[in-house]
Amino acid sequence: MSELTLMQIEAAINYWRARLPSAGEDLRLCAQASALAQPYAMMILERRVSVPLSELSENASEAWKLYCLAAT
């Protein structure tokens, strides 16, 4: 897989939110969900249907890889 769809990123964000719920008074997202939220938001703003894995930040890429391992 060389590209991720909006739905795939959303599923990964939801996985991380369920596993590591928002914390603190400001209900901040965990690092993994936050890293994935950035490309998710950009896809929405730019009306993109997918994003190449190569465009993910190191943190987002790692969060995606760990999600994939957990989902299998």
N, CA, C and O atoms as a Tripos MOL2 file, in Angstrom:
@<TRIPOS>MOLECULE
protein
  288   287    72     0     0
PROTEIN
NO_CHARGES

@<TRIPOS>ATOM
      1 N           0.8550   -1.1750    0.0000 N.3       1 MET1
      2 CA          0.0000    0.0000    0.0000 C.3       1 MET1
      3 C           0.8990    1.2350    0.0000 C.2       1 MET1
      4 O           1.7490    1.3990    0.8760 O.2       1 MET1
      5 N           0.7040    2.0760   -0.9680 N.am      2 SER2
      6 CA          1.5350    3.2720   -1.0670 C.3       2 SER2
      7 C           0.7760    4.5550   -0.7450 C.2       2 SER2
      8 O           1.3790    5.6160   -0.5810 O.2       2 SER2
      9 N          -0.5570    4.4530   -0.6540 N.am      3 GLU3
     10 CA         -1.3680    5.6280   -0.3360 C.3       3 GLU3
     11 C          -2.4350    5.2690    0.6890 C.2       3 GLU3
     12 O          -2.8880    4.1270    0.7670 O.2       3 GLU3
     13 N          -2.8210    6.2600    1.4660 N.am      4 LEU4
     14 CA         -3.8660    6.0930    2.4740 C.3       4 LEU4
     15 C          -5.0660    6.9460    2.1010 C.2       4 LEU4
     16 O          -4.9210    8.0770    1.6370 O.2       4 LEU4
     17 N          -6.2390    6.3960    2.3090 N.am      5 THR5
     18 CA         -7.4590    7.1530    2.0830 C.3       5 THR5
     19 C          -7.8550    7.8810    3.3570 C.2       5 THR5
     20 O          -7.3360    7.6070    4.4390 O.2       5 THR5
     21 N          -8.7770    8.8060    3.2050 N.am      6 LEU6
     22 CA         -9.3030    9.5400    4.3540 C.3       6 LEU6
     23 C          -9.9130    8.5770    5.3720 C.2       6 LEU6
     24 O          -9.7190    8.7280    6.5790 O.2       6 LEU6
     25 N         -10.6470    7.5920    4.8740 N.am      7 MET7
     26 CA        -11.2890    6.6300    5.7760 C.3       7 MET7
     27 C         -10.2640    5.7880    6.5400 C.2       7 MET7
     28 O         -10.4930    5.4520    7.7020 O.2       7 MET7
     29 N          -9.1570    5.4470    5.9170 N.am      8 GLN8
     30 CA         -8.1280    4.6690    6.5950 C.3       8 GLN8
     31 C          -7.4770    5.4830    7.7080 C.2       8 GLN8
     32 O          -7.2470    4.9790    8.8070 O.2       8 GLN8
     33 N          -7.1870    6.7330    7.4150 N.am      9 ILE9
     34 CA         -6.5830    7.5860    8.4420 C.3       9 ILE9
     35 C          -7.5690    7.8160    9.5730 C.2       9 ILE9
     36 O          -7.1870    7.8040   10.7430 O.2       9 ILE9
     37 N          -8.8340    8.0250    9.2350 N.am     10 GLU10
     38 CA         -9.8550    8.2140   10.2640 C.3      10 GLU10
     39 C          -9.9640    6.9830   11.1670 C.2      10 GLU10
     40 O         -10.1040    7.1180   12.3820 O.2      10 GLU10
     41 N          -9.9010    5.8010   10.5870 N.am     11 ALA11
     42 CA         -9.9610    4.5680   11.3790 C.3      11 ALA11
     43 C          -8.7710    4.4790   12.3320 C.2      11 ALA11
     44 O          -8.9210    4.0710   13.4840 O.2      11 ALA11
     45 N          -7.6000    4.8590   11.8540 N.am     12 ALA12
     46 CA         -6.4150    4.8280   12.7110 C.3      12 ALA12
     47 C          -6.5240    5.8490   13.8400 C.2      12 ALA12
     48 O          -6.1620    5.5550   14.9790 O.2      12 ALA12
     49 N          -7.0200    7.0430   13.5320 N.am     13 ILE13
     50 CA         -7.2110    8.0650   14.5710 C.3      13 ILE13
     51 C          -8.1930    7.5470   15.6230 C.2      13 ILE13
     52 O          -7.9460    7.6810   16.8220 O.2      13 ILE13
     53 N          -9.2930    6.9620   15.1840 N.am     14 ASN14
     54 CA        -10.2840    6.4370   16.1240 C.3      14 ASN14
     55 C          -9.7160    5.3070   16.9750 C.2      14 ASN14
     56 O         -10.0430    5.1920   18.1560 O.2      14 ASN14
     57 N          -8.8710    4.4760   16.3820 N.am     15 TYR15
     58 CA         -8.2050    3.4100   17.1410 C.3      15 TYR15
     59 C          -7.3730    4.0220   18.2660 C.2      15 TYR15
     60 O          -7.4900    3.6160   19.4220 O.2      15 TYR15
     61 N          -6.5360    4.9960   17.9250 N.am     16 TRP16
     62 CA         -5.6770    5.6070   18.9330 C.3      16 TRP16
     63 C          -6.4790    6.3720   19.9840 C.2      16 TRP16
     64 O          -6.1060    6.3820   21.1570 O.2      16 TRP16
     65 N          -7.5710    7.0100   19.5780 N.am     17 ARG17
     66 CA         -8.4160    7.7280   20.5410 C.3      17 ARG17
     67 C          -9.0600    6.7580   21.5290 C.2      17 ARG17
     68 O          -9.2080    7.0790   22.7080 O.2      17 ARG17
     69 N          -9.4400    5.5790   21.0550 N.am     18 ALA18
     70 CA        -10.0460    4.5830   21.9460 C.3      18 ALA18
     71 C          -8.9920    3.9710   22.8650 C.2      18 ALA18
     72 O          -9.2600    3.6860   24.0320 O.2      18 ALA18
     73 N          -7.8240    3.7780   22.3380 N.am     19 ARG19
     74 CA         -6.7580    3.1400   23.1200 C.3      19 ARG19
     75 C          -6.1330    4.1110   24.1110 C.2      19 ARG19
     76 O          -5.8310    3.7400   25.2450 O.2      19 ARG19
     77 N          -5.9410    5.3480   23.6860 N.am     20 LEU20
     78 CA         -5.3120    6.3800   24.5340 C.3      20 LEU20
     79 C          -6.2020    7.6240   24.5210 C.2      20 LEU20
     80 O          -5.9370    8.5680   23.7770 O.2      20 LEU20
     81 N          -7.2540    7.6290   25.3400 N.am     21 PRO21
     82 CA         -8.2250    8.7320   25.3250 C.3      21 PRO21
     83 C          -7.5820   10.0970   25.6110 C.2      21 PRO21
     84 O          -6.5110   10.1900   26.2120 O.2      21 PRO21
     85 N          -8.2600   11.1270   25.1680 N.am     22 SER22
     86 CA         -7.8100   12.4940   25.4110 C.3      22 SER22
     87 C          -7.6250   12.7040   26.9070 C.2      22 SER22
     88 O          -8.3420   12.1340   27.7290 O.2      22 SER22
     89 N          -6.6460   13.5350   27.2350 N.am     23 ALA23
     90 CA         -6.3170   13.7280   28.6500 C.3      23 ALA23
     91 C          -6.1100   15.2040   28.9470 C.2      23 ALA23
     92 O          -5.9460   16.0240   28.0440 O.2      23 ALA23
     93 N          -6.1220   15.5170   30.2250 N.am     24 GLY24
     94 CA         -5.8660   16.8740   30.6680 C.3      24 GLY24
     95 C          -7.0980   17.7480   30.5730 C.2      24 GLY24
     96 O          -8.1300   17.3500   30.0340 O.2      24 GLY24
     97 N          -6.9660   18.9440   31.1080 N.am     25 GLU25
     98 CA         -8.0860   19.8760   31.0890 C.3      25 GLU25
     99 C          -8.4610   20.2990   29.6770 C.2      25 GLU25
    100 O          -9.6210   20.6130   29.4090 O.2      25 GLU25
    101 N          -7.4860   20.3080   28.7730 N.am     26 ASP26
    102 CA         -7.7620   20.7220   27.3990 C.3      26 ASP26
    103 C          -8.1220   19.5390   26.4960 C.2      26 ASP26
    104 O          -8.3080   19.7100   25.2920 O.2      26 ASP26
    105 N          -8.2190   18.3360   27.0810 N.am     27 LEU27
    106 CA         -8.5800   17.1200   26.3510 C.3      27 LEU27
    107 C          -7.7480   16.9430   25.0820 C.2      27 LEU27
    108 O          -8.2790   16.7310   23.9920 O.2      27 LEU27
    109 N          -6.4500   17.0360   25.2540 N.am     28 ARG28
    110 CA         -5.5040   16.9160   24.1500 C.3      28 ARG28
    111 C          -5.4590   15.4850   23.6230 C.2      28 ARG28
    112 O          -5.4890   14.5270   24.3960 O.2      28 ARG28
    113 N          -5.3890   15.3510   22.3020 N.am     29 LEU29
    114 CA         -5.2530   14.0330   21.6820 C.3      29 LEU29
    115 C          -3.9030   13.4240   22.0460 C.2      29 LEU29
    116 O          -2.9370   14.1430   22.3000 O.2      29 LEU29
    117 N          -3.8440   12.1040   22.0670 N.am     30 CYS30
    118 CA         -2.5710   11.4340   22.2650 C.3      30 CYS30
    119 C          -1.6540   11.7620   21.0860 C.2      30 CYS30
    120 O          -2.1250   12.2300   20.0490 O.2      30 CYS30
    121 N          -0.3780   11.5260   21.2330 N.am     31 ALA31
    122 CA          0.6030   11.8710   20.2040 C.3      31 ALA31
    123 C           0.3050   11.1880   18.8730 C.2      31 ALA31
    124 O           0.4580   11.7940   17.8120 O.2      31 ALA31
    125 N          -0.1160    9.9360   18.9280 N.am     32 GLN32
    126 CA         -0.3780    9.1820   17.7060 C.3      32 GLN32
    127 C          -1.5620    9.7580   16.9350 C.2      32 GLN32
    128 O          -1.4760    9.9790   15.7270 O.2      32 GLN32
    129 N          -2.6630   10.0000   17.6370 N.am     33 ALA33
    130 CA         -3.8500   10.5660   16.9850 C.3      33 ALA33
    131 C          -3.5650   11.9680   16.4750 C.2      33 ALA33
    132 O          -4.0230   12.3430   15.3960 O.2      33 ALA33
    133 N          -2.8240   12.7310   17.2310 N.am     34 SER34
    134 CA         -2.4790   14.0820   16.8260 C.3      34 SER34
    135 C          -1.6340   14.0790   15.5540 C.2      34 SER34
    136 O          -1.8580   14.8900   14.6550 O.2      34 SER34
    137 N          -0.6710   13.1730   15.4780 N.am     35 ALA35
    138 CA          0.1840   13.0860   14.2900 C.3      35 ALA35
    139 C          -0.6360   12.7300   13.0550 C.2      35 ALA35
    140 O          -0.3920   13.2670   11.9750 O.2      35 ALA35
    141 N          -1.5980   11.8360   13.2050 N.am     36 LEU36
    142 CA         -2.4390   11.4350   12.0770 C.3      36 LEU36
    143 C          -3.5020   12.4840   11.7450 C.2      36 LEU36
    144 O          -3.9800   12.5450   10.6120 O.2      36 LEU36
    145 N          -3.8680   13.3050   12.7230 N.am     37 ALA37
    146 CA         -4.8800   14.3380   12.4910 C.3      37 ALA37
    147 C          -4.3790   15.4100   11.5220 C.2      37 ALA37
    148 O          -5.1790   16.0280   10.8200 O.2      37 ALA37
    149 N          -3.0810   15.6320   11.4780 N.am     38 GLN38
    150 CA         -2.5460   16.6570   10.5770 C.3      38 GLN38
    151 C          -2.7500   16.2960    9.1050 C.2      38 GLN38
    152 O          -3.3050   17.1080    8.3650 O.2      38 GLN38
    153 N          -2.3260   15.1130    8.6480 N.am     39 PRO39
    154 CA         -2.6050   14.7910    7.2370 C.3      39 PRO39
    155 C          -4.0980   14.6430    6.9660 C.2      39 PRO39
    156 O          -4.5560   14.9420    5.8630 O.2      39 PRO39
    157 N          -4.8600   14.1870    7.9500 N.am     40 TYR40
    158 CA         -6.3110   14.0580    7.8100 C.3      40 TYR40
    159 C          -6.9290   15.4260    7.5140 C.2      40 TYR40
    160 O          -7.7290   15.5660    6.5880 O.2      40 TYR40
    161 N          -6.5560   16.4190    8.2960 N.am     41 ALA41
    162 CA         -7.0920   17.7730    8.1050 C.3      41 ALA41
    163 C          -6.6640   18.3530    6.7630 C.2      41 ALA41
    164 O          -7.4640   18.9950    6.0820 O.2      41 ALA41
    165 N          -5.4170   18.1340    6.3800 N.am     42 MET42
    166 CA         -4.9400   18.6520    5.0990 C.3      42 MET42
    167 C          -5.6770   18.0020    3.9330 C.2      42 MET42
    168 O          -5.9720   18.6630    2.9370 O.2      42 MET42
    169 N          -5.9700   16.7230    4.0540 N.am     43 MET43
    170 CA         -6.7170   16.0430    2.9960 C.3      43 MET43
    171 C          -8.0990   16.6650    2.8340 C.2      43 MET43
    172 O          -8.5730   16.8580    1.7150 O.2      43 MET43
    173 N          -8.7330   16.9720    3.9450 N.am     44 ILE44
    174 CA        -10.0610   17.5960    3.8850 C.3      44 ILE44
    175 C          -9.9680   18.9800    3.2540 C.2      44 ILE44
    176 O         -10.7410   19.3090    2.3540 O.2      44 ILE44
    177 N          -9.0270   19.7850    3.7220 N.am     45 LEU45
    178 CA         -8.8820   21.1420    3.2020 C.3      45 LEU45
    179 C          -8.5370   21.1550    1.7190 C.2      45 LEU45
    180 O          -9.0240   22.0000    0.9670 O.2      45 LEU45
    181 N          -7.6970   20.2170    1.3030 N.am     46 GLU46
    182 CA         -7.2530   20.1720   -0.0930 C.3      46 GLU46
    183 C          -8.1400   19.2880   -0.9690 C.2      46 GLU46
    184 O          -7.8870   19.1270   -2.1630 O.2      46 GLU46
    185 N          -9.1820   18.7170   -0.3620 N.am     47 ARG47
    186 CA        -10.1230   17.8360   -1.0660 C.3      47 ARG47
    187 C          -9.4180   16.6910   -1.7850 C.2      47 ARG47
    188 O          -9.6960   16.3860   -2.9450 O.2      47 ARG47
    189 N          -8.4950   16.0690   -1.0550 N.am     48 ARG48
    190 CA         -7.7500   14.9380   -1.6020 C.3      48 ARG48
    191 C          -8.4220   13.6410   -1.1750 C.2      48 ARG48
    192 O          -8.9630   13.5530   -0.0720 O.2      48 ARG48
    193 N          -8.3900   12.6510   -2.0280 N.am     49 VAL49
    194 CA         -8.9940   11.3590   -1.6910 C.3      49 VAL49
    195 C          -7.9760   10.4030   -1.0840 C.2      49 VAL49
    196 O          -8.3460    9.4140   -0.4510 O.2      49 VAL49
    197 N          -6.6960   10.6980   -1.2760 N.am     50 SER50
    198 CA         -5.6580    9.8620   -0.6840 C.3      50 SER50
    199 C          -4.3930   10.6860   -0.4920 C.2      50 SER50
    200 O          -4.2470   11.7800   -1.0370 O.2      50 SER50
    201 N          -3.4920   10.1320    0.2920 N.am     51 VAL51
    202 CA         -2.2090   10.7740    0.5530 C.3      51 VAL51
    203 C          -1.1310    9.6910    0.4800 C.2      51 VAL51
    204 O          -1.3080    8.6110    1.0420 O.2      51 VAL51
    205 N          -0.0180    9.9660   -0.2040 N.am     52 PRO52
    206 CA          1.0630    8.9940   -0.2500 C.3      52 PRO52
    207 C           1.6880    8.7980    1.1390 C.2      52 PRO52
    208 O           1.8330    9.7510    1.9060 O.2      52 PRO52
    209 N           2.0460    7.5780    1.4410 N.am     53 LEU53
    210 CA          2.7030    7.3040    2.7180 C.3      53 LEU53
    211 C           3.9560    8.1510    2.8820 C.2      53 LEU53
    212 O           4.3140    8.5390    3.9940 O.2      53 LEU53
    213 N           4.6120    8.4300    1.7780 N.am     54 SER54
    214 CA          5.8500    9.2120    1.8170 C.3      54 SER54
    215 C           5.6270   10.6460    2.3010 C.2      54 SER54
    216 O           6.5770   11.3090    2.7190 O.2      54 SER54
    217 N           4.3880   11.1310    2.2510 N.am     55 GLU55
    218 CA          4.0910   12.4960    2.7040 C.3      55 GLU55
    219 C           3.8190   12.5800    4.2040 C.2      55 GLU55
    220 O           3.7500   13.6760    4.7610 O.2      55 GLU55
    221 N           3.6650   11.4350    4.8580 N.am     56 LEU56
    222 CA          3.4050   11.4530    6.2970 C.3      56 LEU56
    223 C           4.6670   11.8440    7.0550 C.2      56 LEU56
    224 O           5.7810   11.5120    6.6480 O.2      56 LEU56
    225 N           4.4790   12.5470    8.1520 N.am     57 SER57
    226 CA          5.6110   12.8540    9.0290 C.3      57 SER57
    227 C           6.1090   11.5560    9.6450 C.2      57 SER57
    228 O           5.4390   10.5270    9.5610 O.2      57 SER57
    229 N           7.2520   11.6020   10.2460 N.am     58 GLU58
    230 CA          7.8060   10.4090   10.9020 C.3      58 GLU58
    231 C           6.8590    9.9020   11.9930 C.2      58 GLU58
    232 O           6.6470    8.6960   12.1210 O.2      58 GLU58
    233 N           6.2940   10.8150   12.7730 N.am     59 ASN59
    234 CA          5.3760   10.4300   13.8470 C.3      59 ASN59
    235 C           4.0880    9.8280   13.2990 C.2      59 ASN59
    236 O           3.5940    8.8330   13.8280 O.2      59 ASN59
    237 N           3.5450   10.4230   12.2450 N.am     60 ALA60
    238 CA          2.3190    9.8980   11.6370 C.3      60 ALA60
    239 C           2.5800    8.5340   11.0110 C.2      60 ALA60
    240 O           1.7530    7.6280   11.1190 O.2      60 ALA60
    241 N           3.7110    8.3910   10.3680 N.am     61 SER61
    242 CA          4.0710    7.1090    9.7530 C.3      61 SER61
    243 C           4.1980    6.0170   10.8140 C.2      61 SER61
    244 O           3.7190    4.9000   10.6180 O.2      61 SER61
    245 N           4.8270    6.3290   11.9110 N.am     62 GLU62
    246 CA          4.9780    5.3560   12.9920 C.3      62 GLU62
    247 C           3.6250    4.9990   13.6060 C.2      62 GLU62
    248 O           3.3640    3.8310   13.8950 O.2      62 GLU62
    249 N           2.7680    5.9960   13.8050 N.am     63 ALA63
    250 CA          1.4220    5.7350   14.3380 C.3      63 ALA63
    251 C           0.6350    4.8460   13.3860 C.2      63 ALA63
    252 O          -0.0970    3.9610   13.8310 O.2      63 ALA63
    253 N           0.7730    5.0660   12.0880 N.am     64 TRP64
    254 CA          0.0940    4.2440   11.0940 C.3      64 TRP64
    255 C           0.6100    2.8130   11.1400 C.2      64 TRP64
    256 O          -0.1760    1.8650   11.1350 O.2      64 TRP64
    257 N           1.9170    2.6570   11.1850 N.am     65 LYS65
    258 CA          2.5070    1.3080   11.2050 C.3      65 LYS65
    259 C           2.0650    0.5310   12.4470 C.2      65 LYS65
    260 O           1.7260   -0.6490   12.3550 O.2      65 LYS65
    261 N           2.0690    1.1800   13.5860 N.am     66 LEU66
    262 CA          1.6420    0.5100   14.8260 C.3      66 LEU66
    263 C           0.1660    0.1580   14.7760 C.2      66 LEU66
    264 O          -0.2370   -0.9000   15.2590 O.2      66 LEU66
    265 N          -0.6400    1.0290   14.1990 N.am     67 TYR67
    266 CA         -2.0620    0.7380   14.0300 C.3      67 TYR67
    267 C          -2.2390   -0.4930   13.1500 C.2      67 TYR67
    268 O          -3.0310   -1.3780   13.4710 O.2      67 TYR67
    269 N          -1.5190   -0.5510   12.0610 N.am     68 CYS68
    270 CA         -1.6150   -1.6960   11.1450 C.3      68 CYS68
    271 C          -1.2360   -2.9960   11.8370 C.2      68 CYS68
    272 O          -1.8820   -4.0240   11.6330 O.2      68 CYS68
    273 N          -0.2020   -2.9520   12.6440 N.am     69 LEU69
    274 CA          0.2080   -4.1570   13.3790 C.3      69 LEU69
    275 C          -0.8720   -4.6020   14.3590 C.2      69 LEU69
    276 O          -1.1310   -5.7950   14.5120 O.2      69 LEU69
    277 N          -1.4940   -3.6380   15.0150 N.am     70 ALA70
    278 CA         -2.5350   -3.9600   16.0030 C.3      70 ALA70
    279 C          -3.7920   -4.4670   15.3270 C.2      70 ALA70
    280 O          -4.5170   -5.2780   15.9040 O.2      70 ALA70
    281 N          -4.0660   -4.0080   14.1140 N.am     71 ALA71
    282 CA         -5.3040   -4.3640   13.4220 C.3      71 ALA71
    283 C          -5.2250   -5.7510   12.7760 C.2      71 ALA71
    284 O          -6.2440   -6.2870   12.3420 O.2      71 ALA71
    285 N          -4.0440   -6.3250   12.7100 N.am     72 THR72
    286 CA         -3.9070   -7.6390   12.0800 C.3      72 THR72
    287 C          -3.8970   -8.7600   13.0860 C.2      72 THR72
    288 O          -3.7880   -9.9270   12.7090 O.2      72 THR72
@<TRIPOS>BOND
     1     1     2 1
     2     2     3 1
     3     3     4 2
     4     3     5 am
     5     5     6 1
     6     6     7 1
     7     7     8 2
     8     7     9 am
     9     9    10 1
    10    10    11 1
    11    11    12 2
    12    11    13 am
    13    13    14 1
    14    14    15 1
    15    15    16 2
    16    15    17 am
    17    17    18 1
    18    18    19 1
    19    19    20 2
    20    19    21 am
    21    21    22 1
    22    22    23 1
    23    23    24 2
    24    23    25 am
    25    25    26 1
    26    26    27 1
    27    27    28 2
    28    27    29 am
    29    29    30 1
    30    30    31 1
    31    31    32 2
    32    31    33 am
    33    33    34 1
    34    34    35 1
    35    35    36 2
    36    35    37 am
    37    37    38 1
    38    38    39 1
    39    39    40 2
    40    39    41 am
    41    41    42 1
    42    42    43 1
    43    43    44 2
    44    43    45 am
    45    45    46 1
    46    46    47 1
    47    47    48 2
    48    47    49 am
    49    49    50 1
    50    50    51 1
    51    51    52 2
    52    51    53 am
    53    53    54 1
    54    54    55 1
    55    55    56 2
    56    55    57 am
    57    57    58 1
    58    58    59 1
    59    59    60 2
    60    59    61 am
    61    61    62 1
    62    62    63 1
    63    63    64 2
    64    63    65 am
    65    65    66 1
    66    66    67 1
    67    67    68 2
    68    67    69 am
    69    69    70 1
    70    70    71 1
    71    71    72 2
    72    71    73 am
    73    73    74 1
    74    74    75 1
    75    75    76 2
    76    75    77 am
    77    77    78 1
    78    78    79 1
    79    79    80 2
    80    79    81 am
    81    81    82 1
    82    82    83 1
    83    83    84 2
    84    83    85 am
    85    85    86 1
    86    86    87 1
    87    87    88 2
    88    87    89 am
    89    89    90 1
    90    90    91 1
    91    91    92 2
    92    91    93 am
    93    93    94 1
    94    94    95 1
    95    95    96 2
    96    95    97 am
    97    97    98 1
    98    98    99 1
    99    99   100 2
   100    99   101 am
   101   101   102 1
   102   102   103 1
   103   103   104 2
   104   103   105 am
   105   105   106 1
   106   106   107 1
   107   107   108 2
   108   107   109 am
   109   109   110 1
   110   110   111 1
   111   111   112 2
   112   111   113 am
   113   113   114 1
   114   114   115 1
   115   115   116 2
   116   115   117 am
   117   117   118 1
   118   118   119 1
   119   119   120 2
   120   119   121 am
   121   121   122 1
   122   122   123 1
   123   123   124 2
   124   123   125 am
   125   125   126 1
   126   126   127 1
   127   127   128 2
   128   127   129 am
   129   129   130 1
   130   130   131 1
   131   131   132 2
   132   131   133 am
   133   133   134 1
   134   134   135 1
   135   135   136 2
   136   135   137 am
   137   137   138 1
   138   138   139 1
   139   139   140 2
   140   139   141 am
   141   141   142 1
   142   142   143 1
   143   143   144 2
   144   143   145 am
   145   145   146 1
   146   146   147 1
   147   147   148 2
   148   147   149 am
   149   149   150 1
   150   150   151 1
   151   151   152 2
   152   151   153 am
   153   153   154 1
   154   154   155 1
   155   155   156 2
   156   155   157 am
   157   157   158 1
   158   158   159 1
   159   159   160 2
   160   159   161 am
   161   161   162 1
   162   162   163 1
   163   163   164 2
   164   163   165 am
   165   165   166 1
   166   166   167 1
   167   167   168 2
   168   167   169 am
   169   169   170 1
   170   170   171 1
   171   171   172 2
   172   171   173 am
   173   173   174 1
   174   174   175 1
   175   175   176 2
   176   175   177 am
   177   177   178 1
   178   178   179 1
   179   179   180 2
   180   179   181 am
   181   181   182 1
   182   182   183 1
   183   183   184 2
   184   183   185 am
   185   185   186 1
   186   186   187 1
   187   187   188 2
   188   187   189 am
   189   189   190 1
   190   190   191 1
   191   191   192 2
   192   191   193 am
   193   193   194 1
   194   194   195 1
   195   195   196 2
   196   195   197 am
   197   197   198 1
   198   198   199 1
   199   199   200 2
   200   199   201 am
   201   201   202 1
   202   202   203 1
   203   203   204 2
   204   203   205 am
   205   205   206 1
   206   206   207 1
   207   207   208 2
   208   207   209 am
   209   209   210 1
   210   210   211 1
   211   211   212 2
   212   211   213 am
   213   213   214 1
   214   214   215 1
   215   215   216 2
   216   215   217 am
   217   217   218 1
   218   218   219 1
   219   219   220 2
   220   219   221 am
   221   221   222 1
   222   222   223 1
   223   223   224 2
   224   223   225 am
   225   225   226 1
   226   226   227 1
   227   227   228 2
   228   227   229 am
   229   229   230 1
   230   230   231 1
   231   231   232 2
   232   231   233 am
   233   233   234 1
   234   234   235 1
   235   235   236 2
   236   235   237 am
   237   237   238 1
   238   238   239 1
   239   239   240 2
   240   239   241 am
   241   241   242 1
   242   242   243 1
   243   243   244 2
   244   243   245 am
   245   245   246 1
   246   246   247 1
   247   247   248 2
   248   247   249 am
   249   249   250 1
   250   250   251 1
   251   251   252 2
   252   251   253 am
   253   253   254 1
   254   254   255 1
   255   255   256 2
   256   255   257 am
   257   257   258 1
   258   258   259 1
   259   259   260 2
   260   259   261 am
   261   261   262 1
   262   262   263 1
   263   263   264 2
   264   263   265 am
   265   265   266 1
   266   266   267 1
   267   267   268 2
   268   267   269 am
   269   269   270 1
   270   270   271 1
   271   271   272 2
   272   271   273 am
   273   273   274 1
   274   274   275 1
   275   275   276 2
   276   275   277 am
   277   277   278 1
   278   278   279 1
   279   279   280 2
   280   279   281 am
   281   281   282 1
   282   282   283 1
   283   283   284 2
   284   283   285 am
   285   285   286 1
   286   286   287 1
   287   287   288 2
@<TRIPOS>SUBSTRUCTURE
     1 MET1         2 RESIDUE 1 A MET
     2 SER2         6 RESIDUE 1 A SER
     3 GLU3        10 RESIDUE 1 A GLU
     4 LEU4        14 RESIDUE 1 A LEU
     5 THR5        18 RESIDUE 1 A THR
     6 LEU6        22 RESIDUE 1 A LEU
     7 MET7        26 RESIDUE 1 A MET
     8 GLN8        30 RESIDUE 1 A GLN
     9 ILE9        34 RESIDUE 1 A ILE
    10 GLU10       38 RESIDUE 1 A GLU
    11 ALA11       42 RESIDUE 1 A ALA
    12 ALA12       46 RESIDUE 1 A ALA
    13 ILE13       50 RESIDUE 1 A ILE
    14 ASN14       54 RESIDUE 1 A ASN
    15 TYR15       58 RESIDUE 1 A TYR
    16 TRP16       62 RESIDUE 1 A TRP
    17 ARG17       66 RESIDUE 1 A ARG
    18 ALA18       70 RESIDUE 1 A ALA
    19 ARG19       74 RESIDUE 1 A ARG
    20 LEU20       78 RESIDUE 1 A LEU
    21 PRO21       82 RESIDUE 1 A PRO
    22 SER22       86 RESIDUE 1 A SER
    23 ALA23       90 RESIDUE 1 A ALA
    24 GLY24       94 RESIDUE 1 A GLY
    25 GLU25       98 RESIDUE 1 A GLU
    26 ASP26      102 RESIDUE 1 A ASP
    27 LEU27      106 RESIDUE 1 A LEU
    28 ARG28      110 RESIDUE 1 A ARG
    29 LEU29      114 RESIDUE 1 A LEU
    30 CYS30      118 RESIDUE 1 A CYS
    31 ALA31      122 RESIDUE 1 A ALA
    32 GLN32      126 RESIDUE 1 A GLN
    33 ALA33      130 RESIDUE 1 A ALA
    34 SER34      134 RESIDUE 1 A SER
    35 ALA35      138 RESIDUE 1 A ALA
    36 LEU36      142 RESIDUE 1 A LEU
    37 ALA37      146 RESIDUE 1 A ALA
    38 GLN38      150 RESIDUE 1 A GLN
    39 PRO39      154 RESIDUE 1 A PRO
    40 TYR40      158 RESIDUE 1 A TYR
    41 ALA41      162 RESIDUE 1 A ALA
    42 MET42      166 RESIDUE 1 A MET
    43 MET43      170 RESIDUE 1 A MET
    44 ILE44      174 RESIDUE 1 A ILE
    45 LEU45      178 RESIDUE 1 A LEU
    46 GLU46      182 RESIDUE 1 A GLU
    47 ARG47      186 RESIDUE 1 A ARG
    48 ARG48      190 RESIDUE 1 A ARG
    49 VAL49      194 RESIDUE 1 A VAL
    50 SER50      198 RESIDUE 1 A SER
    51 VAL51      202 RESIDUE 1 A VAL
    52 PRO52      206 RESIDUE 1 A PRO
    53 LEU53      210 RESIDUE 1 A LEU
    54 SER54      214 RESIDUE 1 A SER
    55 GLU55      218 RESIDUE 1 A GLU
    56 LEU56      222 RESIDUE 1 A LEU
    57 SER57      226 RESIDUE 1 A SER
    58 GLU58      230 RESIDUE 1 A GLU
    59 ASN59      234 RESIDUE 1 A ASN
    60 ALA60      238 RESIDUE 1 A ALA
    61 SER61      242 RESIDUE 1 A SER
    62 GLU62      246 RESIDUE 1 A GLU
    63 ALA63      250 RESIDUE 1 A ALA
    64 TRP64      254 RESIDUE 1 A TRP
    65 LYS65      258 RESIDUE 1 A LYS
    66 LEU66      262 RESIDUE 1 A LEU
    67 TYR67      266 RESIDUE 1 A TYR
    68 CYS68      270 RESIDUE 1 A CYS
    69 LEU69      274 RESIDUE 1 A LEU
    70 ALA70      278 RESIDUE 1 A ALA
    71 ALA71      282 RESIDUE 1 A ALA
    72 THR72      286 RESIDUE 1 A THR
